[in-house]
Amino acid sequence: MAIFPVISDEIIAKFNEKCETDGLKPEVPELCGHNGLACRQRNLEQGANRALCFGCALKTFAEEEQTARKEKNEENIS
């Protein structure tokens, strides 16, 4: 597992769905497009490791998703 969360197309789709459902306007750097649709770290194995990524709502969402997925996998193994 990467140190930094990987911003995949799946994560971006879930993030945008959550924003629309909850009516949120998340804090994502303007350079990264509307709700991170133009994220420059998208699908890169190194993950969201740029200074611009720190404080980004998409990065935080990706961390939470990957942590939840890891915990679910650990429960299934036990």
Summary of the structure (lengths in Angstrom):
residues: 78
radius of gyration: 12.7
end to end distance: 19.1
largest distance: 42.6
contacts: 207
relative contact order: 0.24
helix: 56%
strand: 3%
